[in-house]
Amino acid sequence: MDDPPVVSIVNEADHPIRSAIQLTDRELDVLRRVVSGERNRDIAAALRISPRTVEAHVSHILQKLGARSRSGAGWHAVQLGLVTMEDLTAIEIPWPTGTGGQARVGAG
């Protein structure tokens, strides 16, 4: 019996490569935050995991997407529909220390 994919990627008919890319739910969480421009330590704090775990997830994401950089992973993620604007607008990013608030990606 074949193991099911870790996560099914949106509508496979729209993009055949999607079915070949298997990202875990946590990798998708990290990918969305990478695309939004967060640093590893900020991603770690937001997801309540260690920065080393974030580094491992980012490494796996780059490998699975065939990207050489975070920006390359972001490009692939958008092109493949793995990350949408709706995903990004749902992410709350803390402002740097001392600014007293939070930002929403895409809020304006």
Residue frames relative to the residue before (quaternion, step in Angstrom):
aa qw qx qy qz dx dy dz
M 1.0000 0.0000 0.0000 0.0000 0.00 0.00 0.00
D 0.3926 -0.7246 0.5183 0.2283 3.57 -0.86 0.97
D 0.4688 -0.6423 0.5240 0.3051 3.53 -1.13 0.69
P 0.4657 -0.6624 0.4945 0.3160 3.60 -0.99 0.74
P 0.6149 -0.5339 0.4026 0.4180 3.60 -1.17 0.42
V 0.5957 -0.5786 0.4178 0.3685 3.55 -1.13 0.64
V 0.7723 -0.0701 0.0540 0.6290 3.56 1.00 -0.80
S 0.3353 -0.7194 0.5564 0.2458 3.57 -0.89 0.78
I 0.3261 -0.7643 0.5337 0.1570 3.52 -0.83 1.03
V 0.7992 -0.3709 0.1768 0.4387 3.51 -0.71 1.25
N 0.7772 -0.3181 0.2325 0.4906 3.64 -0.94 -0.71
E 0.3654 -0.7735 0.4749 0.2064 3.58 -0.28 1.26
A 0.6037 0.5761 -0.3645 0.4132 3.60 1.05 -0.61
D 0.6219 0.5546 -0.3434 0.4334 3.58 1.11 -0.61
H 0.8032 -0.0115 0.0486 0.5936 3.58 1.00 -0.75
P 0.3579 -0.7916 0.4495 0.2079 3.61 -0.25 1.24
I 0.5998 0.5728 -0.3730 0.4160 3.63 1.09 -0.56
R 0.5364 0.6528 -0.4034 0.3513 3.60 1.09 -0.59
S 0.6702 0.5159 -0.3158 0.4301 3.56 0.92 -0.83
A 0.6595 0.5089 -0.3085 0.4593 3.60 1.17 -0.48
I 0.6643 0.4789 -0.3030 0.4873 3.60 1.18 -0.42
Q 0.0352 -0.8078 0.5880 -0.0231 3.53 -0.60 1.15
L 0.0193 0.7817 -0.6195 0.0694 3.53 -0.33 1.31
T 0.4604 -0.6511 0.5199 0.3061 3.55 -1.05 0.73
D 0.6680 -0.4735 0.3723 0.4371 3.57 -1.25 0.25
R 0.6614 0.5050 -0.3109 0.4592 3.59 0.96 -0.86
E 0.6322 0.5193 -0.3359 0.4668 3.60 1.00 -0.76
L 0.6324 0.5118 -0.3349 0.4752 3.59 1.03 -0.70
D 0.6144 0.5357 -0.3422 0.4673 3.60 1.03 -0.76
V 0.6768 0.4807 -0.2863 0.4784 3.56 0.89 -0.97
L 0.6410 0.5384 -0.3263 0.4391 3.60 0.91 -0.89
R 0.6456 0.5172 -0.3276 0.4565 3.60 0.90 -0.86
R 0.6855 0.4711 -0.2828 0.4776 3.58 0.96 -0.81
V 0.5941 0.5337 -0.3639 0.4794 3.60 1.10 -0.60
V 0.6669 0.5036 -0.3006 0.4597 3.58 0.89 -0.94
S 0.6729 0.4895 -0.2999 0.4666 3.59 1.06 -0.70
G 0.5918 -0.6311 0.3379 0.3707 3.59 1.30 -0.04
E 0.4288 0.7116 -0.4632 0.3085 3.59 1.21 0.20
R 0.4431 -0.6625 0.5412 0.2680 3.54 -1.22 0.62
N 0.6889 -0.4987 0.3277 0.4115 3.57 -1.21 0.49
R 0.6856 0.4842 -0.3117 0.4453 3.60 0.82 -0.89
D 0.6429 0.5037 -0.3273 0.4751 3.60 1.11 -0.62
I 0.6155 0.5273 -0.3353 0.4802 3.56 1.07 -0.74
A 0.6413 0.5350 -0.3161 0.4501 3.56 0.95 -0.92
A 0.6744 0.4906 -0.2997 0.4633 3.58 0.87 -0.92
A 0.6765 0.5060 -0.2956 0.4459 3.59 0.91 -0.91
L 0.7630 0.3614 -0.1894 0.5013 3.58 0.98 -0.83
R 0.3829 -0.7615 0.4425 0.2787 3.56 1.38 0.01
I 0.5085 0.5588 -0.4650 0.4615 3.50 0.88 1.13
S 0.6000 -0.5753 0.3982 0.3879 3.60 -1.20 0.26
P 0.6169 -0.5447 0.4124 0.3909 3.59 -1.19 0.47
R 0.6202 0.5372 -0.3471 0.4541 3.62 1.07 -0.66
T 0.6268 0.5161 -0.3361 0.4773 3.58 1.07 -0.69
V 0.6186 0.5234 -0.3405 0.4768 3.59 1.03 -0.75
E 0.6330 0.5323 -0.3309 0.4544 3.59 0.93 -0.88
A 0.6531 0.5069 -0.3107 0.4691 3.58 0.96 -0.87
H 0.6519 0.5052 -0.3188 0.4670 3.60 0.94 -0.85
V 0.6516 0.5099 -0.3211 0.4608 3.59 0.91 -0.90
S 0.6354 0.5290 -0.3255 0.4588 3.59 0.97 -0.82
H 0.6672 0.4898 -0.2966 0.4764 3.59 0.93 -0.88
I 0.6316 0.5334 -0.3253 0.4590 3.58 1.00 -0.84
L 0.6536 0.5108 -0.3183 0.4588 3.59 0.87 -0.94
Q 0.6601 0.5123 -0.2992 0.4607 3.55 0.95 -0.92
K 0.6990 0.4823 -0.2796 0.4479 3.58 0.81 -0.98
L 0.7189 0.4161 -0.2476 0.4987 3.60 1.07 -0.71
G 0.4105 -0.7170 0.4699 0.3109 3.59 1.24 -0.24
A 0.4474 0.6846 -0.4450 0.3649 3.56 1.16 0.67
R 0.3669 -0.7377 0.5261 0.2108 3.57 -1.18 0.58
S 0.7869 0.1861 -0.0931 0.5809 3.57 1.24 -0.27
R 0.6684 -0.4774 0.3833 0.4224 3.54 -1.34 0.21
S 0.6646 0.4909 -0.3143 0.4676 3.58 0.93 -0.84
G 0.6189 0.5328 -0.3355 0.4696 3.58 1.09 -0.67
A 0.6310 0.5170 -0.3262 0.4777 3.56 1.03 -0.79
G 0.6374 0.5310 -0.3215 0.4565 3.56 1.01 -0.80
W 0.6390 0.5230 -0.3224 0.4628 3.55 0.96 -0.88
H 0.6704 0.4904 -0.2976 0.4706 3.59 0.86 -0.98
A 0.6466 0.5413 -0.3231 0.4295 3.58 0.92 -0.91
V 0.6754 0.4708 -0.2915 0.4871 3.58 0.95 -0.85
Q 0.6607 0.5217 -0.3080 0.4433 3.60 0.89 -0.92
L 0.7323 0.4134 -0.2260 0.4917 3.58 1.02 -0.79
G 0.4861 -0.6859 0.4204 0.3415 3.57 1.27 -0.09
L 0.3818 0.7301 -0.4837 0.2953 3.57 1.22 0.40
V 0.7590 0.1748 -0.0939 0.6201 3.55 1.21 -0.59
T 0.1063 -0.7961 0.5951 0.0292 3.55 -0.85 1.03
M 0.6620 -0.4799 0.3755 0.4365 3.56 -1.25 0.21
E 0.6096 0.5503 -0.3523 0.4489 3.58 1.06 -0.68
D 0.6139 0.5361 -0.3446 0.4659 3.59 1.05 -0.75
L 0.7087 0.4801 -0.2650 0.4438 3.54 0.86 -0.99
T 0.6643 0.5011 -0.3249 0.4494 3.60 0.97 -0.70
A 0.6314 0.5419 -0.3306 0.4455 3.58 1.22 -0.37
I 0.6139 0.5642 -0.3452 0.4310 3.59 1.25 -0.32
E 0.2038 -0.7483 0.6198 0.1198 3.54 -0.88 1.00
I 0.1279 -0.7911 0.5971 0.0348 3.53 -0.76 1.11
P 0.4125 -0.7152 0.4994 0.2626 3.59 -0.71 1.01
W 0.4658 -0.6322 0.5363 0.3094 3.56 -1.11 0.71
P 0.6214 -0.5202 0.4064 0.4219 3.59 -1.18 0.41
T 0.6888 -0.5002 0.3415 0.3983 3.56 -1.18 0.63
G 0.7966 0.3241 -0.2424 0.4490 3.52 -1.03 0.87
T 0.6333 0.5353 -0.3582 0.4290 3.61 1.18 -0.12
G 0.3911 -0.7990 0.4027 0.2154 3.56 1.32 -0.15
G 0.7688 0.3140 -0.2301 0.5074 3.59 0.94 0.63
Q 0.3665 -0.6806 0.5722 0.2739 3.52 -1.32 -0.29
A 0.2953 -0.7292 0.5904 0.1803 3.53 -1.22 0.55
R 0.2462 -0.7065 0.6330 0.1991 3.51 -1.26 0.43
V 0.4705 -0.6547 0.5055 0.3074 3.56 -0.87 0.92
G 0.8141 0.2396 -0.1923 0.4927 3.55 -0.90 0.93
A 0.5339 0.6067 -0.4229 0.4100 3.60 1.23 -0.11
G 0.0596 0.8490 -0.5226 0.0498 3.53 -0.84 0.77
